[in-house]
Amino acid sequence: MTVSPMAPVATTGRGAQARARILTRTETRLSALLTAEHALWAGVDARATAPVDSVGQLVRAGGKRLRPSFCAAGFLAAGGDPTDARVVEAAAAVELLHAFALIHDDVIDASPLRRGEPTTQVRAMEQHRTLGWRGEARRYGEGVAVLAGDLAFSYAMRLAQELPTQARRVWGELVTEMIVGQHLDVAVAAEGIADPRLSEYIANAKSGRYSIRRPLELGAAIVGNTTLAATFEEYGTALGEAFQLRDDLIDAFGDANVAGKPVGADAENNKMTLLTSLAVRRSERVRELVAAGGDEAVLRAEMAAIDVRAEIERRIDALVARAREALAAAPLPQEWREELSAMAVAVAYRDK
């Protein structure tokens, strides 16, 4: 099983080149793991390879490779040896944890597409219907997807278990925050709570911290360098929120063909993103539409009419500026000040 070449956050310079080499080794590690697992379970029964292949299909489909990129960046910026195998294990672990989160998130949101391909549960449902198996196709598909996500989680934990003690502590915080943030996301959507403060916390917990701040800290923790902790906290928290706000804008106003997944899913699933929370507080019409579970296209048009998008763009600008300011006085080599600054721009102003 071959994993497709990674598509890391695109920047240039020596830091980017060193980071790219680590990501290439991470690709090899992921491919080796998934190939070995496929062979192992094929020896038990052909059916047993299905969850392995589901994980592999998602990983092969590409993605931004944001979390491995920031893990490698944190490691190198903290003075890590680029040939150290531990950073490869950590980078592969965070990518597999991301696969776990995406597979489960697609079940929670009933998403039909991920990275331009049918989601795990959709493929399993179609197989069930085509072959005329017993039981309910939807329950079968969702059950298969949940188990595939669990398998991705088990692989991530396997790779993380040999990391140094401090790195394992960061890993534990990363995993817990992400899962609790996902639960709060579901709970707040069900209750219809429009609270920008809580929406901001959820965005950081389930996405921002786990995408940027914690991977940076994980990489530095492998080295044992604590001098960058405050910098990575400030930079990672600000950029993590900007990352999630960009996700909100892509979902509300983006192009599904570019994003590789359906847009409008947040509104359809009643997600109280920060974008939605701000719009609800600004517009009575938006508040009525959200409360009634109104048509997504109508809600999107109303949000555009009140120009909440411009407010979010200004907030993203301010967050990127804050992230870059955190680098200015940091005990970092100049090349890593420049590299992390460029990564901030690439992350915050993307279109997918």
N, C-alpha and C positions, 0 to 999 in steps of 0.2 A: 504494500500500500504506500503510494507516494503522496506526500503532502505538498501542495502547491507552494511556490515561492512566496515568502512573506512580503507584505506590502507595508513596511513600517512608515511611521510619520515621516514625510519627506522633507529633509533638510540637507544641507551640504556642509563640508568641512571635515576636519580630522575626527572630531567627536562623532559625527554621523557615520563615518567610515568604520570606526571601531565598533560602534553600536550595530551597524549592519553585519559585521562579521559575527558578532555574538548571536544575532537573529538567524543567520544562516546555520550556525551550529544548533540553534534551538529547533529550527525546521528539521534538521537531521534527527534530533532526539525525538521529536514528536512522531516522525515517520517510523523510526525504529520501534518505538513503543507500540504504536498502533498495528504495525506489521506483525510484531511478535505476539500481540494479544489475539489478532485474527487467527494466526496459525495455531495458537494454543487452544482456542475455543472451537475451531473447526475440527479438531481432533476429538471433541466431545460429541458435537452434533452440529449440522449445518445451521440450524436455527439459532444456536448460541452465538454465532458471529454477528447477528443483527444489531445488538446495541453497540458493539465495537464499531461496526461499519457506519452506524448513525453518527457517532461521535466523529469518526474519520471524515465523513462527508461534510459535516459542518466546518471542521478545521480546514479541509482542502478547499472549501468554497472561498477562502480568503478572509477579508476583513481588514480593519485598520492596523491590527497588531499593536494597539495603543499600549496595553498593559505590559507586554514583554519589552516594548521600546523604552518605557519609563523605568522599568526594573533594571534594564541594562544601563540606562543613563545614570540612574542613582548609584549603581555599582561603580561605573567608570569615573563619575565625578568625585566619588569618595576615595578614589585612588586604587580601585581594584585592578588586579592583573587580568587583562583580556583573555588569557588562556585558562583561567580558573573555571573548572567544570561546574562549580556550584552555581554560578550565575545562570548557566544554561538550564540547570534543573529548576531554578526558581522561575526563570522566564517561561519555560514550558508549563510549569505548574499554574502560573497566573493565566496563561492562555486556555488551559483545560478548565480552570475554574470559570472562566468567561463562557466557555462552551456549555458548562453545566447551567449557568445562569440564563443563557439565551434559550436553551432547550426548554427549561421550566417556564421562562417568561412567555415563550410562544404558546405553551399550554394555557397559562393563566389568561393570556389575552386572546386566545383562539386565533392566532395569527396564521394566515395561509402561506406567507412567504418569509424567507430569511436569506439574505445575501443573494437575492434573485432566484432562489430555488424553493420548491415546496418544503415546508417545515417537516420535522420528524413525524409529528402526529398526523399530518396530512398524508404523507407517503404511506404510513401504516394503515390509516383508514381506507385509502384507495386499494391497498393490497387486500384488506379484509373484504371489501365489497366485491372486488374483481374475482376473488377465489370463492366467494360465497360461504365464508366461514360462519360458524355459529356465534350467537351473541350480537351485541350492538357495536357497530363499526367505530362510532365515536369513542366509546369507553375503551375499546381495544387500542385505538390509536393513541389516546391520551395516556393509557397505562404503559404502552411501549415507550412513549416519549419520556415519561417520568423516570422509568428505569434507565433509559439511555443517559439522561441527565445525571442520575445517581452514579452511573458508571464513570462519567467524565469527572465527577467530584472525587470518586475513589482514586482515579489516576492522579488527579491534582494533589491529593493528600499523600499518595505514595511518593511523589517526587519531592514534596516539601518536607517529609519526615526526617531526612538526613541533613537538613540545613542547620547552621549553628543555632544555639539556644536563643539568642536575641532575635535572629531572623524568624524563628518559629513563633516567637511572641508577636511580632508584627504580622505574620501570616494569620495567626489566630484572630487578631483584631480585624484584619481585612475581611476574613470570611464571615465573622459574626456581624459586623456592621452591614455588610452587603445583604445578608439574609434578613436581618431585622428591618432594614430599610425597605426591602421588597414587601415584607408583611405590612408595614405602615402604609406603603403605597396602595396596596389592595384594600386595607381597612378604611383609609381616608376616602378612597373612591366610592366605597360602598356607603359610607355615611354622608358623602357630599359636603365635606368640610372645606371651606374656602379660607385657608389660613396661610398667608404668604410665609410666615415664619416657619410653620411646620412643613410646608411644601419645600422651602429652602433646605431644611434639615434632611428631609427625605431624599432630595436630589443629591445632596452631598453624601449621605450614608449609602444609598443603593447604587450610586454611579460615580460621583465625583471623587470621593476618597479612594474607592476601590479601583478606579481607573488610573489615577495619577499620584495622589499623595502616598498611599500605602505601597504601591510598586516602587516608587522612589526610595521610600524608607526601607523596604525589603532589600533592595540592592545595596544600600549603604550598610545595612545591618550585617550582610554577609561579610563585608570588609571589616566590620567592627568599628566603623568611624561614626562617632556621635556628634561631631562638630557641625554637621549640616542639618541636624534635626529641626532647628527652628526655621531655617531657610526652606526646607522641604515642606514643613507644615504650612507656612505662609503661602509659598508659591503653589503648592499642591492643592490647598483648600480653595484659593482664588481661581486657579485654572480649572479645577474640578467642577466648580459651579458654572464657569463659563462653558465648559464642555457640555454639561447637562442642559443649560439654557439653549445652546445651539441645537441639541437634540430636540428640545421642545419646539423650536422654530421650524426645524426640518419636518417634524411630524405634522405641524399645523399648516405650514405653507409650502413645503418642499415638493419635489418631483419624485414619485415612486420609482420611476425608471432609473433615476440617478441614485436614489437612496438604497435600492435593492430590496425594499420591503414596503408594505402598504403605508401610506401616510394617512393621517386622520385617526389612527388607532387609539391615541390618547383620549380624544373626544368620544369615540365610539365606546370605549371602556370606562368612561366617566373618571378618567385620571385627573386628579387635582394637581396638575403641574404648577410650577410657579407662574408660568404664562397664564394658565387658566385662572389661578387664584387672583392675580392682578386684574385680569379682565372682568371677573365677577364683581370685584369691589368697585370697578370703574363704571360698569354699565349694568343698568337694571335689566335690559333686554338679554344680555349675556347670562345674567343670573337666572332669569326665567328659563332660558334654553337649557342651561346646565341642570337646573332643578328638574326639568321635565324630561331630561334625556333626549333633547331635540335633535333634529337632523344635523349630521356632522357638517354638511356643506353650508347650511344656513349659519351654523355657529362659526364656521371659518370665515364666512363673509362678514358677519357682525364683528368679529375680532379685528378683521382688516379695517373695517369702517372706523373703529375707535382708535386705531393706530397703536395698539399695545405693542405691536412688533417693534416699533421705533424705540419704545421704552426699554424693551429687552435688549435691543442692539446697543443702546447706550450703556446698559448695565454690563454687557459683555465687554465693551470697550474699557470700562472702568476696572473690571476684574482682570483683564489682560495687563493693563497698566500696573495694577497692584502686584500681579505675579512677577512682572519684569522688574519692578522696584525691589522686590524681595531678593533678587539676584545681584543687584548693584553693589551692595556692601557685604555680600556673602563671602566666606572663606573658600572661594572656588577658583580654579584655574580659569584664565580669561577665555580659553576655548570652550569651557563648559558654561560660562555665563552666556556666551554667544549662542551656543547650541541649545540650551534650555529656553532662551528667549525666542529663538526661531521655532522651536517645538510648540511654544505657547501660541504663536500666531497660527501655525499650521492646524492646531487642534481647535482653536476657537472660531476660525473663519472657514471651516470646511462646508461642503454641500451634501455630505452623506455620512 
